[in-house]
Amino acid sequence: MSCSRIAPRLAAAGGLALSLVCAAASAHTGHGTGSFFAGFVHPWFGWDHLLAMLAVGLWAVQMGHRWLMLVLPLAFAAAFTLALQSASFVSSLPAVEPAVLGTLLVLGGLLMGRVRPGGALAVVLTGLLGLVHGYAHGIEWSAQTGLTAFAGGLVLATLALHGLGLLAAAALIRLRLEGLLRLVGGGVAVSGLAGLLVLAS
């Protein structure tokens, strides 16, 4: 399955969901912190999660295998969902925020260095990154009501961001600007490093 088919479906799913949720929200007064809407919009306003989810889509295309364009985003989303739902049953782990920022260093480095490991290793690595982000969200929102609805919106937004990353990378490659992916990767890595320095200060 080609990127031209996969990416629009992932991105369109997010866009359609946002339209439906906005329409529903306008018919009600407000929405809870654990609502589907809150879950959907949350990644779009968290720069660390936003960059990571976009970077997964970018890297999936840079890997150069069509099947990975579908499997890597799904691996991230599946691991993300598992960790999100399981966080309330796991004791709070230390250094969660540094770990999230560390994923930006990893993803940025992969893009910048055009690192192309074997497909199985790429899937496992992407899944591990998804676990980090899912756990971070899970411990943040586990005390809220409506976690299931929140998780549904969050996972759908995650897939939409992966889709946007796929579209962006495919467009750059089609325009013979693949080198910009490495530049973007550098920016993602620098963002992660800057965040870690701020935490340490």
N, C-alpha and C positions, 0 to 999 in steps of 0.2 A: 504494500500500500504506500503510495507516494505522499510526500509532505503536503502537496497541494490539496490532497483529500483529507489528511489527518488534521492539519492545523486549523483549517476553517471550522471543522466540526467542534474541536475543543474550544476555540475562541467564541464561536457562535453560541455554543451552549451557555457559556458564561454571560454573554450579552443578552440572550433570551431570558435567562434566569433573572438578571438584573432588572430587565424591563417588567417582568411579571411581578417581581417582589416590590418594585417601586410603585406599581399600580395598586398592589394590595396594601402597601403601607399608607398610601394616600387616603384609603378608605377607613383607616383606623387612626386612633390618636396615639402616636408614639410606638415604640417597639422596645422590647426588653433587651437587656444586655446579652441574653442567651438566645436571641431569636435567629432565625435563618438569615434575615437581612443583616444583622450584626456580624454574623459569620462570613457572609459574602463580601461585605465591604472591608472587613478588617485587614486582609493582606494588602489591599491597594493603598493603605495609609501607613503601613509599617515598612520602612525602606529596606530593612534587612531581609525580611521575608519576601518582599516584592522582588528584590534583585536576585535572590536565590532561585525563586520559582521561574523567573524569566531566563536565568542562566541555564537552568536544566533544559529548557527548550532549545536554547542556542547551541548547547553542547551536543544535544541529541542529533541535530542536523550536522554539526561539524564532524561528528563521528563518521559520517559517510555511509551508514547502512540504513536503508529504509525501515527495516523492522524495528530498529532502535528508536526511531522517531515516535513510534507508538509505545514501545515497551518501557523506555526510560521514564517518560511522564507518568505512566501507569504504576511503575515500580515506586516512584517517589510518592504518588498519591496514596497507594495502598499502605506503604510503611507509615506515612503521615497519619492516615486514619487509624491504624493500629495503635500507634503511640498516643495519639490524641485521646482515644477512648480508654486506654489503659493507664494513663498518667495518674488517675486518682487512686489506683491500687498499688502504685509504686512509691516508695519513700522518695521524698524530694532529693534529687541528686545535686551535687555542687556544680558550680561554674556552668550553669545552663546558658546564660547569655553569652559568655565567651565562646561556648561551643557553637552557638548559632552564628556568631560573627566569624568563627573559624571556618564554617561551611562556605562563607564567601571567599575566604582565602583559597580554599580547595577548588571551588568552582571557577573562580577567576584564574587560578593557576592552570587548570585544565584547558580553559579557553585560550589563555595567553600562550601556552606552550604547545597548543594543538595536540594534546595528549590523547592518544587513541588506544586504550587498552582493549583486551579481548571483550567480546560482547557480554559474557557472563560476569566478568569482573566489573564492567561498567554498570550492569544492572544491580549488582550487590552494593557497589559504592553509592549509587544513586539512592538505593533503599536506605542505606545508613544515614545519608543526609536527610532523607525524609523523616526518619525516626527522630532525629535531633529537633527538627522544626515542629513535628507533631507533639513531641513531649513538652517542648517549650510552651506551646499553646495550651496543652492539656493541663499543666499545673497552674497556668494563669487563669483558666476558665472553669476548672473542675468544681469550684465552689458555687458556680452560678447555676441557676435553674435553666432548663431547656438546652442542655449541652448537646443532645442529639440533633436538634434543629440547627444549633450553631455549627456543629460539625458538618452537617450537610451543606450549608452555605459556604463554609470554609473550604471544603474539598472541591466543590464546584468552581469556586474562584481560583483555587490552585490549578485545576485543569485548564481554566481559561487563560491564566497567565502562562502556563506551559505552551498553550496554543499560540499565544502572541509571540513567545520566544521562537517557536518553530517558524512562524510566518516571517518574522524579522530576519532570521538567519537564512531562510530560503531566498528571500528577496535580495539580501546582500550577495549571496553566492550567484544568483541569476544575473546580477549586475556586475559580476566579477570584482566584487569588493570584499571578498572573504577575509582579507587582511584586517578589515575593521572589526571582525569578531575577536581577533587577538587584542586589539585596542580596547574593546569593550571589556574583555576579560581582565585586562590590566586595571581598568576602572573599578570593576567589581572587587578585585583583590585589594586595591588601595582603600576602597570603602570599608572592607572588613578590617583591614589593619588600622585604619583611623578609628573605627569604633572600639577596637581593643585598646588602643592608646588612651582613648577617652575614659574607658572603664578603669584603666590602671592608674589614671591621674587622680 
